[in-house]
Amino acid sequence: GIGAATGVKLLSASYKTQPAEGRIVRYEIVLPVAGSYPQIRDFLKRSLAEIPVLSVDQLTLKRENDRGAGQVHAELRLTLHMVKS
Protein backbone atom coordinates (compact mmCIF):
# COMPACT_ATOMS: atom_id res chain seq x y z
CA GLY A 1 0.00 0.00 0.00
CA ILE A 2 2.83 2.41 0.85
CA GLY A 3 4.53 1.63 -2.47
CA ALA A 4 1.38 2.41 -4.42
CA ALA A 5 0.79 5.63 -2.46
CA THR A 6 4.31 6.90 -3.13
CA GLY A 7 4.65 5.65 -6.72
CA VAL A 8 7.53 3.31 -5.88
CA LYS A 9 7.64 0.07 -7.87
CA LEU A 10 8.34 -2.94 -5.65
CA LEU A 11 10.05 -5.41 -7.94
CA SER A 12 10.23 -8.38 -5.54
CA ALA A 13 10.98 -9.16 -1.91
CA SER A 14 12.85 -11.70 0.13
CA TYR A 15 12.36 -12.40 3.83
CA LYS A 16 14.58 -14.21 6.29
CA THR A 17 14.16 -14.86 10.00
CA GLN A 18 17.28 -14.42 12.11
CA PRO A 19 17.93 -16.77 15.04
CA ALA A 20 17.19 -15.00 18.29
CA GLU A 21 18.13 -15.47 21.89
CA GLY A 22 15.61 -13.73 24.08
CA ARG A 23 12.26 -12.19 23.31
CA ILE A 24 12.97 -10.32 20.07
CA VAL A 25 12.74 -11.99 16.65
CA ARG A 26 14.22 -10.21 13.63
CA TYR A 27 12.77 -10.57 10.12
CA GLU A 28 15.22 -9.29 7.54
CA ILE A 29 13.62 -7.99 4.34
CA VAL A 30 15.37 -7.15 1.06
CA LEU A 31 13.32 -4.99 -1.31
CA PRO A 32 14.58 -4.05 -4.77
CA VAL A 33 12.56 -0.96 -5.74
CA ALA A 34 12.47 1.63 -8.51
CA GLY A 35 11.24 5.22 -8.56
CA SER A 36 12.49 8.76 -8.36
CA TYR A 37 14.75 9.73 -5.47
CA PRO A 38 11.96 11.76 -3.76
CA GLN A 39 9.55 8.82 -4.15
CA ILE A 40 12.01 6.40 -2.52
CA ARG A 41 12.65 8.86 0.34
CA ASP A 42 8.88 9.25 0.83
CA PHE A 43 8.44 5.46 0.78
CA LEU A 44 11.04 5.05 3.54
CA LYS A 45 9.62 7.94 5.57
CA ARG A 46 6.07 6.55 5.44
CA SER A 47 7.21 2.99 6.09
CA LEU A 48 9.11 4.00 9.23
CA ALA A 49 6.19 6.15 10.43
CA GLU A 50 3.54 3.48 9.86
CA ILE A 51 5.61 0.51 11.05
CA PRO A 52 7.38 1.58 14.26
CA VAL A 53 9.16 -1.79 14.65
CA LEU A 54 10.88 -1.36 11.25
CA SER A 55 14.50 -0.27 10.84
CA VAL A 56 16.57 0.57 7.77
CA ASP A 57 19.80 -1.42 7.82
CA GLN A 58 21.22 -0.60 4.39
CA LEU A 59 20.23 1.43 1.36
CA THR A 60 21.94 1.10 -2.03
CA LEU A 61 21.00 3.56 -4.78
CA LYS A 62 21.87 3.30 -8.46
CA ARG A 63 20.89 5.73 -11.19
CA GLU A 64 20.89 4.58 -14.79
CA ASN A 65 23.04 6.46 -17.31
CA ASP A 66 20.15 8.67 -18.51
CA ARG A 67 20.04 11.38 -15.82
CA GLY A 68 17.05 13.02 -17.50
CA ALA A 69 14.84 10.01 -16.80
CA GLY A 70 15.02 10.52 -13.03
CA GLN A 71 14.61 6.79 -12.40
CA VAL A 72 16.59 5.35 -9.49
CA HIS A 73 16.97 1.68 -8.66
CA ALA A 74 17.46 0.91 -4.98
CA GLU A 75 17.96 -2.11 -2.79
CA LEU A 76 16.48 -1.61 0.68
CA ARG A 77 17.57 -3.87 3.53
CA LEU A 78 15.04 -3.55 6.33
CA THR A 79 14.43 -5.38 9.60
CA LEU A 80 11.19 -5.97 11.50
CA HIS A 81 11.81 -6.36 15.23
CA MET A 82 9.02 -8.48 16.72
CA VAL A 83 8.35 -9.83 20.20
CA LYS A 84 8.06 -13.63 20.35
CA SER A 85 4.59 -14.86 21.11
C-alpha positions as CSV (number, residue, x, y, z in Angstrom):
1,G,0.0,0.0,0.0
2,I,2.8,2.4,0.8
3,G,4.5,1.6,-2.5
4,A,1.4,2.4,-4.4
5,A,0.8,5.6,-2.5
6,T,4.3,6.9,-3.1
7,G,4.6,5.7,-6.7
8,V,7.5,3.3,-5.9
9,K,7.6,0.1,-7.9
10,L,8.3,-2.9,-5.7
11,L,10.1,-5.4,-7.9
12,S,10.2,-8.4,-5.5
13,A,11.0,-9.2,-1.9
14,S,12.9,-11.7,0.1
15,Y,12.4,-12.4,3.8
16,K,14.6,-14.2,6.3
17,T,14.2,-14.9,10.0
18,Q,17.3,-14.4,12.1
19,P,17.9,-16.8,15.0
20,A,17.2,-15.0,18.3
21,E,18.1,-15.5,21.9
22,G,15.6,-13.7,24.1
23,R,12.3,-12.2,23.3
24,I,13.0,-10.3,20.1
25,V,12.7,-12.0,16.6
26,R,14.2,-10.2,13.6
27,Y,12.8,-10.6,10.1
28,E,15.2,-9.3,7.5
29,I,13.6,-8.0,4.3
30,V,15.4,-7.1,1.1
31,L,13.3,-5.0,-1.3
32,P,14.6,-4.1,-4.8
33,V,12.6,-1.0,-5.7
34,A,12.5,1.6,-8.5
35,G,11.2,5.2,-8.6
36,S,12.5,8.8,-8.4
37,Y,14.8,9.7,-5.5
38,P,12.0,11.8,-3.8
39,Q,9.6,8.8,-4.2
40,I,12.0,6.4,-2.5
41,R,12.6,8.9,0.3
42,D,8.9,9.3,0.8
43,F,8.4,5.5,0.8
44,L,11.0,5.0,3.5
45,K,9.6,7.9,5.6
46,R,6.1,6.6,5.4
47,S,7.2,3.0,6.1
48,L,9.1,4.0,9.2
49,A,6.2,6.2,10.4
50,E,3.5,3.5,9.9
51,I,5.6,0.5,11.0
52,P,7.4,1.6,14.3
53,V,9.2,-1.8,14.6
54,L,10.9,-1.4,11.3
55,S,14.5,-0.3,10.8
56,V,16.6,0.6,7.8
57,D,19.8,-1.4,7.8
58,Q,21.2,-0.6,4.4
59,L,20.2,1.4,1.4
60,T,21.9,1.1,-2.0
61,L,21.0,3.6,-4.8
62,K,21.9,3.3,-8.5
63,R,20.9,5.7,-11.2
64,E,20.9,4.6,-14.8
65,N,23.0,6.5,-17.3
66,D,20.1,8.7,-18.5
67,R,20.0,11.4,-15.8
68,G,17.0,13.0,-17.5
69,A,14.8,10.0,-16.8
70,G,15.0,10.5,-13.0
71,Q,14.6,6.8,-12.4
72,V,16.6,5.4,-9.5
73,H,17.0,1.7,-8.7
74,A,17.5,0.9,-5.0
75,E,18.0,-2.1,-2.8
76,L,16.5,-1.6,0.7
77,R,17.6,-3.9,3.5
78,L,15.0,-3.6,6.3
79,T,14.4,-5.4,9.6
80,L,11.2,-6.0,11.5
81,H,11.8,-6.4,15.2
82,M,9.0,-8.5,16.7
83,V,8.4,-9.8,20.2
84,K,8.1,-13.6,20.4
85,S,4.6,-14.9,21.1
